[in-house]
Amino acid sequence: MLVLIGPSASGKTELAKILINRYQMKKLVTCTTRLIRPHEIDGIDYYFLTVQEFLKRQEQGEFVETTFYNNHFYGTLKKEISDEKVVVLDPSGWQALLAKMPDKIISVFLKTPKEVRKQRMIMRQDAMDDIERRLANDDIVFDESKLGKVDFIINSYDISLEDLATQIYQLYHSSCQERRR
């Protein structure tokens, strides 16, 4: 399984879409309690749950990992885990998943300057107060000194998303082959 980790607007979601469309990877659909954004589809982009639904599923042991990020719950359902899937996680979710299945994960951290991410959020018409809050939170959550072990750290701002997806897929594929040996 490929795990993409990176702060807000680092390109994670768009890269996952390219990997799915171009390389036939499958999206690991995670759950969230945040509001659905324009053009998102429940069951495709996320399983959008109420806080009560999320907590009930958590209590029933349906998640392999959960995290609270930007004032919303996120979680990975056990039934979603399999090879050739790609998932976007924050460091907390990734660490929890890594602790449970270290030999099944290839991780990529997408490094992107704050100003580039801010411009991307403005372009997608996020609210300015939300942008500022997320950037400040990301300074803490995605501090590289606290990130821990990731397989690859890649700059995601000076290369096209298509080329970046190709690079990530090649790294993922070769890493999977090495692990099978």
C-alpha positions as CSV (number, residue, x, y, z in Angstrom):
1,M,0.0,0.0,0.0
2,L,1.2,3.5,-0.9
3,V,0.8,6.2,1.8
4,L,1.0,9.8,0.7
5,I,1.8,12.2,3.6
6,G,2.0,16.0,3.3
7,P,0.6,19.2,4.6
8,S,-2.5,20.9,3.3
9,A,-2.3,21.7,-0.5
10,S,0.9,19.7,-1.0
11,G,-0.8,17.8,-3.9
12,K,-1.7,14.6,-2.1
13,T,-5.2,14.2,-3.4
14,E,-4.4,15.2,-7.0
15,L,-1.5,12.8,-7.0
16,A,-3.6,10.0,-5.7
17,K,-6.1,10.7,-8.6
18,I,-3.4,10.5,-11.2
19,L,-2.0,7.3,-9.7
20,I,-5.4,5.8,-9.8
21,N,-6.2,6.9,-13.4
22,R,-2.8,6.3,-15.0
23,Y,-1.5,3.3,-13.0
24,Q,-4.7,1.5,-12.1
25,M,-4.0,1.8,-8.4
26,K,-7.1,1.8,-6.2
27,K,-8.0,4.5,-3.8
28,L,-8.3,3.5,-0.2
29,V,-11.3,5.5,0.8
30,T,-11.0,6.8,4.3
31,C,-13.7,8.2,6.6
32,T,-14.0,11.8,7.7
33,T,-16.3,14.0,9.8
34,R,-15.5,17.1,7.8
35,L,-18.0,18.7,5.5
36,I,-18.1,17.6,1.9
37,R,-16.4,20.0,-0.6
38,P,-17.8,20.9,-4.0
39,H,-17.2,18.2,-6.5
40,E,-16.5,15.5,-3.8
41,I,-18.6,12.4,-3.8
42,D,-19.4,10.3,-0.7
43,G,-17.9,6.8,-1.0
44,I,-15.5,8.0,-3.7
45,D,-13.5,10.8,-2.1
46,Y,-14.3,9.9,1.5
47,Y,-17.0,8.2,3.5
48,F,-18.5,11.4,5.0
49,L,-19.8,10.5,8.5
50,T,-21.3,12.5,11.3
51,V,-19.2,12.6,14.5
52,Q,-21.7,10.2,16.1
53,E,-21.4,7.7,13.2
54,F,-17.7,7.9,13.3
55,L,-17.5,7.4,17.1
56,K,-19.9,4.4,16.9
57,R,-17.7,2.7,14.2
58,Q,-14.6,3.5,16.3
59,E,-16.2,1.9,19.3
60,Q,-17.1,-1.2,17.2
61,G,-13.5,-1.6,16.2
62,E,-14.0,-1.0,12.5
63,F,-10.9,1.2,12.1
64,V,-7.3,0.2,11.8
65,E,-6.3,3.8,12.6
66,T,-8.0,7.1,13.5
67,T,-6.8,10.6,13.9
68,F,-8.1,14.1,14.7
69,Y,-6.8,16.6,12.3
70,N,-7.9,20.2,11.6
71,N,-10.9,19.8,14.0
72,H,-12.2,16.7,12.2
73,F,-12.0,12.9,12.7
74,Y,-10.4,10.7,10.0
75,G,-10.1,7.0,10.0
76,T,-9.1,4.0,7.9
77,L,-11.5,1.1,7.8
78,K,-10.0,-2.4,8.2
79,K,-12.0,-3.6,5.2
80,E,-10.3,-1.1,2.9
81,I,-6.7,-2.4,3.5
82,S,-5.1,-4.1,0.5
83,D,-2.1,-4.0,-1.8
84,E,-2.0,-1.7,-4.8
85,K,-4.1,0.9,-2.9
86,V,-3.1,4.5,-2.3
87,V,-4.2,6.5,0.7
88,V,-3.6,10.0,2.0
89,L,-2.9,10.3,5.7
90,D,-1.6,12.8,8.2
91,P,1.5,11.8,10.3
92,S,-0.6,10.5,13.2
93,G,-2.7,8.2,10.9
94,W,0.4,7.1,9.1
95,Q,2.3,6.3,12.3
96,A,-0.7,4.3,13.6
97,L,-1.0,2.3,10.3
98,L,2.8,1.8,10.2
99,A,2.8,0.4,13.7
100,K,0.2,-2.3,12.7
101,M,1.5,-3.2,9.3
102,P,5.1,-2.0,8.7
103,D,5.9,-4.5,6.0
104,K,2.9,-3.5,3.9
105,I,3.5,0.2,3.5
106,I,5.6,2.4,1.2
107,S,5.4,6.0,2.4
108,V,6.1,9.3,0.6
109,F,6.2,12.7,2.3
110,L,5.4,15.6,-0.1
111,K,7.5,18.6,0.8
112,T,6.0,21.9,-0.4
113,P,6.8,25.4,0.8
114,K,4.2,27.2,2.9
115,E,3.7,30.1,0.4
116,V,3.1,27.6,-2.5
117,R,0.5,25.8,-0.4
118,K,-1.1,29.1,0.6
119,Q,-1.5,30.1,-3.1
120,R,-2.9,26.7,-4.0
121,M,-5.6,27.0,-1.2
122,I,-6.4,30.5,-2.4
123,M,-6.8,29.1,-6.0
124,R,-9.2,26.4,-4.9
125,Q,-11.1,29.2,-3.0
126,D,-10.7,28.0,0.5
127,A,-11.7,30.6,3.1
128,M,-8.8,32.9,4.3
129,D,-9.4,32.2,8.0
130,D,-9.4,28.4,7.2
131,I,-6.2,28.8,5.2
132,E,-4.3,30.6,8.0
133,R,-5.5,28.1,10.6
134,R,-4.5,25.1,8.5
135,L,-1.1,26.6,7.7
136,A,-0.4,27.3,11.3
137,N,-1.5,23.8,12.3
138,D,0.6,22.2,9.6
139,D,3.7,23.9,10.9
140,I,3.3,21.8,14.0
141,V,1.8,18.6,12.6
142,F,4.2,18.2,9.7
143,D,7.4,19.3,11.4
144,E,10.0,17.1,9.6
145,S,12.0,16.7,12.8
146,K,9.0,14.9,14.3
147,L,7.9,13.1,11.2
148,G,9.8,9.8,11.9
149,K,10.8,7.3,9.3
150,V,9.3,7.7,5.8
151,D,10.5,5.8,2.8
152,F,10.8,8.9,0.5
153,I,10.7,12.7,0.9
154,I,9.9,14.4,-2.4
155,N,9.6,18.0,-3.3
156,S,6.2,18.4,-4.8
157,Y,6.3,22.0,-6.1
158,D,9.0,22.2,-8.8
159,I,7.6,19.4,-11.0
160,S,4.3,18.7,-12.7
161,L,1.9,16.5,-10.9
162,E,1.9,14.0,-13.8
163,D,5.7,13.7,-13.7
164,L,5.6,13.5,-9.9
165,A,3.0,10.7,-10.1
166,T,5.3,8.8,-12.5
167,Q,8.2,9.2,-10.1
168,I,6.2,8.1,-7.1
169,Y,4.8,5.1,-8.9
170,Q,8.2,4.0,-10.0
171,L,9.6,4.3,-6.5
172,Y,6.6,2.4,-5.1
173,H,6.8,-0.3,-7.7
174,S,10.5,-0.9,-7.3
175,S,10.2,-0.8,-3.5
176,C,7.5,-3.5,-3.6
177,Q,9.7,-5.7,-5.8
178,E,12.6,-5.3,-3.4
179,R,10.4,-6.3,-0.5
180,R,9.3,-9.4,-2.3
181,R,12.9,-10.6,-2.8
